[in-house]
Amino acid sequence: MILERFFTSKTTAITAEMIRADITRCEGEISAHHDQMAGVMANIATMTDSDHVTAEAKIAATKRAIARLDARVGHLAAELPKVVAAEQASAKIAADELLRQRAEAARKANTKEAAKLLSEYEKLAGPMADIFARLAEIRTETDVVNAQLSKNKVAETVSSFETIHRKTPDRLASERRETRLCYVYRYPASPRDTETVKYVQIPASEEVREATIGRDGNPLPVGAVHYDQFGRNIIIHPKLEDREIVVERKPAKRGLYEESLDEIRLPPAFAGGEQHWPRK
């Protein structure tokens, strides 16, 4: 087979990918040969007779190389569809065999393994139903007791097992504080009353604002504020100080209950069997 003569390896099967790669290589060499011929004849006007003979010999050799490459590409292109078809057929055979094996495994799993699992489920479902029944009794008794305690408070209300065991803890509101560089604005208290003027007495206060730190590591400057104190315009210049401030707050969050056990159903394992839970 001529295709086997193009590829020297005897251990590797000839694939469509190998053929496509060889076609690409040959086409690249053909293009390079055409460029080479154009370069050889570029200076024909100034060639001597000897140079011209040499150039034509090179061109002739190059044309023969191109002809061989063209022939190789032709053979490869003709064989490529056959190889592709063979690969697709082989792939389909392998895929079909794999599907047959999976079908057989699934058939055995449904026929034998599932029967064992359902039998095991049948054994476990009874005790599980007993557990659910007892939990239902506990819930009912708790509701009755709490209803009576609401009228006769002789003891604390009873927490349900859902709250005790099946609810995540409530999260209290919290805050995280850190010492940061801040601008502090100090506002003066109201002036003292005089014989003619009585002031609303407002105590001295301060406002703390966290400073913004620039790229150079220094706090960015801020301006003064105007404070109107009973008609007097007072300019308040802030001062930089280290202050402990709140940097993060987390709100309170109620704990979450797990999904209710009331939603659980335990049907029979096999056709015609008794439902395990809820019990009829």
Helices and strands as residue ranges (DSSP letters): H 2-6, H 16-40, G 44-46, H 49-108, I 109-113, H 114-149, H 161-165, E 174-187, E 205-210, E 225-229, E 232-236, E 239-250, G 261-263
